[in-house]
Amino acid sequence: MMRIAQIVGSYPLLALLLALPWAWLAVGYVGGRLFYGEVVHASGEWAMRFLLVALAVTPLRRLFRQQAWTAWLLPRRRYFGVAAFAYAALHAIVYLQRISDLPRIFAEAAGAGLLTGWIGLALFLPLAITSNDASVRRLGPAWKTLHRLVYAAAAASFAHWILVAFDPTTAYVYLAVWIALAVARVSVNRGSGRR
């Protein structure tokens, strides 16, 4: 794991690696190599993968305090969060481009499946915008409070995935991982006397 961490140790290289699947999907869709359903499915799943990585960092760091790989992940957590938003944005853009009919978009947004997706995306937006050092300094303690919205955004995103998927099995697997991470975080907090 540390060998991988050393290879992608620089932040620009990590950002590039996180962007590669996004570029492959976007170029494939625009060029006609990938179909709408393929891009929507893959972009949504990549968004959830990177979201889970971002959410896993704190519990993993608390569980494996002495491990160098968790120390490597900690300052890079925001990169994974921003990547999750970028894939979710691609997911939404491809949907909007495909439908291209505002009344239909609003009508579909009223249904629980798409409404939860739009709520999740709206909650992610301020998090992505403020995922930089300047915002951390400017907002001070409010930054941490704002970024707790990630849990509501994740819940809305999981609900969206489960409600719109033809087969929600994978969504339930990812949800189980998220719940396990949340339980691990709470357990470690209680064990260390944190509230």
C-alpha positions in Angstrom: 0.0 0.0 0.0 2.8 2.4 0.8 4.5 1.7 -2.5 1.2 2.9 -4.2 1.1 5.9 -1.8 4.7 6.9 -2.8 3.9 6.6 -6.5 0.9 8.8 -6.3 2.4 10.9 -3.5 2.2 14.2 -5.3 -1.2 15.9 -5.2 -1.3 16.8 -9.0 -0.6 13.2 -9.9 -3.3 12.0 -7.6 -5.8 14.5 -9.1 -4.9 13.3 -12.6 -5.4 9.6 -11.6 -8.8 10.4 -10.1 -9.8 12.3 -13.2 -8.8 9.5 -15.7 -12.0 7.5 -15.5 -14.0 10.8 -15.7 -12.2 11.7 -18.9 -12.7 8.2 -20.4 -16.4 8.3 -19.7 -16.9 11.9 -20.9 -14.9 11.4 -24.1 -16.5 8.1 -24.7 -20.0 9.5 -24.4 -19.3 12.6 -26.5 -17.6 10.4 -29.2 -20.4 7.9 -29.2 -18.3 5.0 -28.0 -20.3 4.7 -24.8 -24.0 4.7 -24.5 -26.1 6.9 -22.2 -26.9 4.1 -19.8 -23.3 3.0 -19.5 -22.1 6.5 -18.7 -24.8 7.2 -16.2 -24.3 3.9 -14.4 -20.5 4.2 -14.4 -20.3 7.8 -13.3 -22.7 7.2 -10.5 -20.8 4.2 -9.2 -17.4 6.1 -9.5 -19.0 8.9 -7.5 -20.0 6.5 -4.7 -16.6 4.7 -4.7 -14.8 8.0 -4.1 -17.3 9.1 -1.6 -16.8 5.9 0.4 -13.0 6.4 0.3 -13.4 10.0 1.6 -15.7 8.8 4.3 -13.4 5.9 5.2 -10.4 8.0 6.0 -11.3 9.1 9.5 -12.4 5.7 10.8 -9.4 4.0 9.2 -7.1 6.5 10.7 -8.6 6.0 14.1 -8.5 2.2 13.8 -4.9 2.1 12.4 -3.2 5.1 14.0 0.3 3.8 13.6 0.0 2.9 9.9 1.7 5.2 7.4 -0.9 4.6 4.7 -3.6 6.1 6.9 -1.4 9.1 7.5 -1.0 9.4 3.7 -4.7 9.3 3.2 -5.6 12.0 5.7 -4.4 15.1 3.9 -5.7 13.7 0.6 -9.2 13.0 1.7 -10.6 16.2 0.1 -9.3 15.0 -3.3 -11.5 12.0 -3.0 -14.5 14.1 -2.0 -14.1 16.5 -4.9 -13.7 13.5 -7.2 -16.9 12.1 -5.9 -18.6 15.4 -6.7 -17.1 15.6 -10.2 -18.4 12.1 -11.1 -21.8 13.0 -9.6 -21.8 16.2 -11.7 -21.0 14.2 -14.8 -23.8 11.8 -13.9 -26.3 14.7 -13.7 -25.0 16.5 -16.8 -25.3 13.4 -19.0 -28.9 12.9 -17.7 -29.8 16.5 -18.4 -28.3 16.4 -21.9 -30.1 13.1 -22.7 -33.5 14.4 -21.5 -33.1 18.0 -22.9 -36.7 18.8 -21.9 -37.2 21.1 -18.9 -40.8 20.2 -18.1 -39.9 16.5 -18.2 -36.8 17.1 -16.0 -38.9 18.9 -13.4 -41.7 16.3 -13.5 -39.2 13.5 -13.0 -37.4 15.4 -10.3 -40.6 15.3 -8.2 -40.3 11.5 -7.9 -38.5 10.1 -4.9 -35.8 8.4 -7.0 -34.6 11.5 -8.8 -35.4 14.0 -6.0 -33.0 12.2 -3.6 -30.3 12.4 -6.3 -30.8 16.2 -6.8 -30.8 16.7 -3.0 -27.5 14.8 -2.7 -25.9 16.8 -5.5 -27.1 20.1 -4.1 -25.6 19.1 -0.7 -22.3 18.2 -2.3 -22.0 21.5 -4.2 -21.0 23.7 -1.2 -18.7 20.9 0.1 -16.9 20.8 -3.3 -16.6 24.5 -3.5 -15.1 24.8 0.0 -12.7 21.8 -0.3 -9.6 24.0 -0.4 -7.2 25.5 2.1 -8.4 29.0 1.6 -12.0 28.0 2.6 -10.7 26.1 5.6 -8.9 29.3 6.8 -11.7 31.7 5.9 -14.5 29.6 7.5 -12.6 28.5 10.6 -14.6 26.2 12.8 -17.7 26.6 10.6 -15.8 24.7 7.9 -16.0 21.4 9.9 -19.7 22.1 10.7 -20.5 22.7 7.0 -18.6 19.5 5.9 -20.7 17.4 8.2 -23.3 17.8 5.4 -21.4 15.0 3.7 -23.4 12.4 5.7 -26.7 13.8 4.6 -25.4 14.0 1.0 -24.3 10.4 1.3 -27.7 9.3 2.7 -29.5 11.1 -0.2 -27.2 9.6 -2.7 -27.6 6.0 -1.5 -31.4 6.5 -1.4 -31.2 7.8 -5.1 -29.2 4.8 -6.2 -31.4 2.2 -4.4 -34.6 3.8 -5.8 -33.6 4.1 -9.4 -31.4 1.0 -9.9 -32.8 -1.8 -12.0 -30.9 -4.1 -9.5 -30.0 -2.3 -6.3 -27.8 -5.2 -5.0 -24.5 -3.2 -5.5 -26.1 -0.2 -3.9 -26.9 -2.2 -0.8 -23.3 -3.6 -0.7 -21.9 0.0 -0.8 -24.5 1.1 1.8 -23.4 -1.8 4.1 -19.8 -0.6 3.8 -20.8 2.9 4.7 -22.8 1.7 7.7 -19.8 -0.4 8.8 -17.6 2.7 8.5 -20.0 4.7 10.6 -20.3 2.0 13.3 -16.4 1.8 13.4 -16.1 5.5 13.8 -18.7 5.6 16.6 -17.1 2.6 18.3 -13.6 4.1 18.2 -14.9 7.5 19.4 -16.6 5.8 22.4 -13.5 3.6 23.1 -11.3 6.7 23.2 -13.7 8.7 25.3 -14.7 11.1 22.5 -18.2 12.5 22.3 
